[in-house]
Amino acid sequence: MNGVSEAEARQDTLPASDPSMGEARPILRIEAVSKEFAKRSLADRVAKRSGVRTLALDDVSLSIGAKDALALVGESGSGKTTLARSLVRLIDPDAGRIEFHDQDILESSRGEMASIRRRIQLVYQDPYSSLNAAIRIGDAIIEPALVHGLVDKRTAPARLGELLSQVGLNEALADRYPRALSGGQRQRVAIARALAAEPEILVADEAVSALDVSVQAQVIRLLARLREELGLTLIFVSHQLATVAQLCERVAIMYRGQLVELGPTAEVFATPRHGYTAALIEAHPGGRRLRERTGTAGTTPSPAPSLQDPGCLFRHRCAYATDICASETPPPVWVTPEHTARCHILPHDGALATGAGTSERDVSTLPPRALK
């Protein structure tokens, strides 16, 4: 192909914009964001060595529109929490841009970041650790509004009552301490505290995973209602696909720091175009049929990604991995106007391991390759 690799040729066919958003105008744009961390053993620390550097985020790009509901999905170590915390610079990426209303967050001053952090609020997995055990619930909730000058001492009580009502808590709880509340009540307090800052974007980082199933359902319904009533943009970090399907219209699948699949939730879950997405769905009802259709082997762990690894990080678990998967990092390929996958094989009709001429619907008839 005149010296141009297959991966480069595919990349050239991609549109410059992000059609996965449809017609929505992005308020948050993430462009080529990368982050490395050093893992230092005790021996490294004693010898004052830097340790082994690994990729937490690898060239991640996506856009999020106003009133969008996007899920970041992946197992532990996929980079989803690192990405979420990078949005408010709790973690500073090593490269890339994060633009909020066209303002580069990574180049913003301390004063500008104070305003941005008010408008992008995080809700964490453990509500107890995110609340000060020595501060009453009411004081904890209203504090962001006071700090940012949204209320004063005269208007604070009325605003506190509104916030408690919005999250379904009795005003009598305002005088209690976090230890006196249940896990579900504490998470509602954490959500109310985030809403006190009047944000545009709410980032829920595993906000329901520590709760009982029945309480999870209540909090999910609460988030859906608040998003509708307040016009919030929701970024929902999770590893629970059933919850994501209930709450989010779009899903971004992350694996070892890479964004490997992105698109409408229903479409991605119905027709996954990356082996890792298929492996995640395999844990749910219907997973066996999905495995047979895609040839995915979802139980063999992958080694930690190396900074020098040129191939597909998932190839050690994918039954259809070929030579190109070991030699070239797959670029993102648009398989529908709103659905992209970072894979050499599954997004392409006639590009499966058995050679040209085999259509996507024939995948289930192919014998899986032996795992490497």
C-alpha positions in Angstrom: 0.0 0.0 0.0 2.8 2.4 -1.1 4.6 2.2 2.2 1.5 3.1 4.3 0.6 0.6 7.0 -2.9 -0.9 7.2 -3.5 0.8 10.5 -2.5 4.2 9.1 -4.8 3.7 6.1 -7.7 2.9 8.4 -7.0 5.9 10.6 -7.1 8.2 7.5 -10.7 7.2 6.9 -11.9 8.5 10.3 -13.8 11.7 10.5 -12.1 14.6 12.3 -15.1 15.2 14.6 -16.8 12.9 17.1 -20.0 11.5 15.5 -20.7 9.3 18.5 -22.3 12.4 20.0 -24.9 12.7 17.2 -25.8 16.4 16.9 -25.0 17.4 20.5 -22.6 20.2 21.1 -19.7 19.2 23.3 -19.2 21.1 26.6 -16.3 18.8 27.6 -13.7 17.7 25.1 -10.9 15.2 26.0 -8.1 15.1 23.4 -5.2 12.6 23.3 -4.9 12.5 27.1 -2.2 10.2 28.5 -0.9 9.6 32.0 2.0 7.4 33.3 2.5 6.2 36.8 5.7 4.7 38.4 5.2 1.5 40.3 8.0 1.3 42.9 8.8 -1.7 45.0 10.4 -1.6 48.4 13.7 -2.4 46.7 13.2 0.4 44.3 12.6 2.9 47.1 15.6 1.7 49.1 17.8 2.0 46.0 16.1 5.3 45.0 15.2 3.9 41.6 12.2 5.3 39.7 10.6 1.9 39.3 8.6 0.5 36.4 6.5 3.0 34.5 3.1 1.9 33.3 0.3 3.6 31.3 -2.8 4.6 33.2 -4.3 6.6 30.3 -3.1 6.0 26.7 -4.2 8.7 24.1 -7.8 8.9 25.3 -10.1 11.1 23.2 -13.9 11.7 23.5 -16.5 14.4 23.7 -19.4 14.9 26.1 -22.4 17.1 25.3 -24.7 19.1 27.5 -27.2 16.9 29.3 -25.4 13.8 28.0 -25.2 10.7 30.1 -21.9 8.8 29.4 -20.7 5.8 31.3 -17.0 5.0 31.7 -16.8 1.2 32.0 -13.9 -1.1 32.7 -12.4 -3.4 35.3 -10.0 -2.3 38.0 -6.9 -0.7 36.4 -8.7 0.3 33.2 -8.0 4.0 33.8 -11.6 5.1 34.2 -11.1 6.7 37.7 -7.9 8.3 36.6 -9.7 9.9 33.7 -12.6 11.0 35.9 -10.2 12.7 38.4 -8.2 14.3 35.6 -11.3 16.3 34.6 -10.9 18.4 37.7 -7.1 18.0 37.9 -7.1 15.9 41.0 -4.6 14.1 38.7 -2.6 16.0 36.1 -2.3 14.2 32.8 1.2 14.1 31.2 -0.1 15.0 27.8 -3.3 16.0 25.9 -6.0 18.6 26.4 -9.2 18.7 28.4 -11.5 21.5 27.3 -14.5 22.7 29.3 -16.6 25.1 27.3 -13.5 25.6 25.1 -11.2 26.4 28.0 -8.2 24.2 28.5 -8.5 22.9 32.1 -4.9 21.7 32.1 -3.7 25.3 31.4 -6.0 27.0 33.8 -4.9 29.0 36.8 -5.8 28.2 40.4 -8.6 30.8 40.4 -10.0 29.4 37.1 -9.8 25.9 38.5 -11.9 26.9 41.5 -14.7 27.9 39.2 -14.3 24.8 37.0 -14.3 22.5 40.0 -17.6 24.1 41.2 -19.1 23.3 37.8 -17.8 19.8 37.6 -18.6 17.9 40.8 -17.4 14.5 41.9 -19.4 11.9 43.9 -17.2 9.1 45.2 -17.7 5.4 45.9 -17.4 5.6 49.7 -19.7 8.4 51.0 -18.5 8.0 54.6 -14.8 8.7 53.8 -15.9 11.7 51.6 -17.7 13.3 54.6 -16.1 14.7 57.7 -17.3 12.6 60.6 -17.1 15.6 63.0 -19.4 17.8 60.9 -23.2 17.7 60.9 -24.9 16.6 57.7 -26.6 20.0 57.2 -23.3 21.9 57.5 -21.5 19.5 55.2 -24.2 19.8 52.5 -24.4 23.6 52.5 -20.7 24.3 52.8 -19.9 24.4 49.0 -22.7 26.9 48.4 -21.3 29.1 51.1 -17.7 28.8 49.9 -18.6 29.8 46.4 -20.9 32.6 47.4 -24.1 31.0 46.1 -25.9 31.6 49.4 -25.3 33.6 52.6 -26.1 32.8 56.2 -29.6 34.2 55.7 -30.5 32.2 52.7 -28.5 29.0 53.6 -31.3 27.3 55.7 -33.9 27.6 52.9 -31.3 26.3 50.3 -30.4 23.4 52.6 -34.0 22.4 52.8 -34.3 22.4 49.0 -31.2 20.2 48.7 -32.4 17.7 51.2 -35.8 17.5 49.5 -34.1 17.0 46.1 -32.3 13.9 47.3 -35.2 12.5 49.3 -33.9 13.1 52.8 -35.9 14.4 55.8 -34.8 17.8 57.1 -34.5 16.3 60.5 -31.4 14.6 59.4 -29.5 17.9 59.0 -28.5 17.8 62.7 -27.1 14.3 62.6 -23.5 13.1 62.0 -22.5 10.8 59.2 -22.2 7.8 61.5 -25.9 8.0 62.3 -26.9 7.5 58.7 -27.2 4.4 56.5 -24.9 3.9 53.5 -27.7 4.9 51.1 -28.5 8.0 53.2 -24.8 9.0 53.2 -24.6 8.7 49.5 -27.7 10.9 49.1 -25.9 13.4 51.4 -22.8 13.3 49.1 -25.0 13.9 46.1 -26.8 16.8 47.8 -23.4 18.3 48.7 -22.3 18.1 45.1 -25.6 19.7 43.9 -25.1 22.6 46.4 -22.3 23.9 44.1 -24.9 24.1 41.2 -22.7 22.1 38.8 -23.2 21.5 35.1 -21.5 18.1 35.2 -21.8 15.4 37.8 -19.1 12.7 37.9 -20.3 9.7 39.8 -17.2 7.5 40.5 -18.6 4.0 41.4 -21.2 5.9 43.4 -23.5 2.9 43.8 -21.1 -0.1 43.8 -20.7 -0.1 47.6 -24.5 -0.1 48.3 -27.0 -3.0 48.6 -28.8 -3.9 45.4 -32.1 -2.4 46.6 -30.4 0.8 47.6 -28.5 0.9 44.4 -31.8 1.0 42.5 -33.0 3.9 44.6 -29.9 5.9 44.0 -29.9 5.2 40.2 -33.5 6.4 40.0 -32.5 9.5 42.0 -29.6 10.3 39.6 -31.9 9.8 36.6 -34.5 12.2 38.1 -31.9 14.8 39.1 -30.4 14.7 35.6 -33.8 15.3 34.1 -34.9 18.0 36.5 -31.7 20.0 36.7 -30.4 19.4 33.2 -27.2 17.9 34.4 -24.5 16.2 32.3 -23.7 12.9 33.9 -20.4 11.0 33.7 -21.0 7.6 35.4 -18.0 5.5 36.3 -18.9 1.9 36.8 -18.1 -1.7 36.1 -21.8 -2.8 36.4 -23.2 -3.1 33.0 -26.9 -3.5 34.1 -26.7 -0.2 36.0 -25.1 1.5 33.0 -27.9 0.2 30.7 -30.5 1.8 33.0 -28.9 5.2 33.3 -26.7 6.1 30.4 -27.4 6.6 26.7 -23.7 6.3 25.7 -20.9 4.1 27.0 -17.1 4.3 26.7 -15.4 1.0 27.3 -11.8 1.3 28.8 -9.2 -1.4 28.9 -5.7 -0.9 30.4 -5.8 2.9 29.9 -7.2 2.8 26.3 -10.6 3.7 25.1 -11.4 0.6 23.1 -15.1 1.1 22.3 -17.5 4.0 22.3 -21.1 4.4 21.2 -24.8 4.3 22.1 -25.2 1.9 25.1 -27.9 -0.2 23.5 -25.9 -0.6 20.3 -22.6 -1.4 22.0 -24.2 -4.0 24.3 -26.2 -5.6 21.5 -23.4 -5.7 18.9 -20.0 -5.3 20.7 -17.1 -4.6 18.3 -14.2 -5.2 20.6 -13.3 -8.5 22.3 -13.0 -6.8 25.8 -16.6 -5.5 25.6 -17.7 -9.0 24.7 -15.8 -10.4 27.7 -17.5 -7.9 30.0 -21.0 -8.8 28.7 -20.2 -12.5 29.0 -20.6 -12.2 32.8 -24.3 -11.4 32.2 -27.3 -13.5 31.0 -26.8 -14.4 27.3 -23.0 -14.2 27.7 -22.4 -17.7 26.3 -24.1 -16.9 23.0 -22.0 -13.7 22.8 -18.8 -15.6 23.4 -19.7 -18.1 20.7 -20.4 -15.3 18.2 -17.3 -13.3 18.9 -14.8 -16.0 19.8 -13.8 -14.1 22.9 -11.9 -15.8 25.7 -12.6 -13.7 28.8 -10.8 -15.5 31.6 -7.1 -15.2 30.8 -5.5 -12.1 32.3 -3.4 -9.8 30.3 0.0 -8.7 31.3 0.4 -5.1 32.4 0.8 -2.7 29.5 4.3 -1.7 28.6 5.2 1.8 27.4 7.0 0.1 24.4 4.2 -2.4 23.6 3.2 -1.7 20.0 0.3 -4.2 19.7 -3.2 -4.6 20.9 -3.3 -4.9 24.7 -6.2 -7.3 24.6 -4.6 -9.8 22.1 -3.6 -12.2 24.9 -7.3 -12.7 25.7 -8.8 -12.5 22.2 -9.3 -15.8 20.4 -9.1 -14.1 17.0 -5.8 -12.3 17.5 -3.6 -12.3 14.4 -0.1 -11.2 13.6 -1.2 -7.6 13.1 -2.6 -7.5 16.6 0.9 -8.2 18.0 2.7 -5.7 15.8 0.4 -2.7 15.4 -1.7 -0.8 17.9 -5.2 -0.8 16.4 -6.6 2.7 15.6 -10.2 3.7 16.4 -12.5 2.7 13.5 -16.0 4.0 13.0 -18.2 1.0 12.5 -21.5 3.0 12.4 -22.0 6.8 12.5 -22.1 6.8 16.3 -20.1 3.7 17.2 -16.3 3.3 17.2 -14.0 0.4 18.3 -10.2 0.1 18.6 -9.8 -3.3 16.9 -8.2 -4.7 13.8 -10.8 -7.4 13.2 -14.3 -7.1 14.6 -15.3 -3.7 13.2 -14.6 -4.9 9.6 -16.7 -7.1 7.3 -14.3 -9.5 5.5 -11.4 -8.6 7.9 -11.6 -11.6 10.2 -8.8 -14.1 10.9 -9.9 -16.5 8.2 -9.4 -13.9 5.4 -11.4 -11.7 3.1 -14.9 -12.8 2.1 -16.2 -13.7 5.5 -19.0 -11.5 6.7 -19.5 -10.4 10.3 -22.6 -12.5 10.7 -20.5 -15.6 10.1 -18.2 -15.1 13.1 -20.0 -17.8 15.2 -19.0 -20.5 12.7 -15.3 -19.8 12.9 -13.1 -22.0 15.1 -11.4 -19.9 17.8 -7.6 -19.7 17.6 -5.5 -21.0 20.5 -4.8 -18.4 23.1 -1.2 -17.2 23.0 
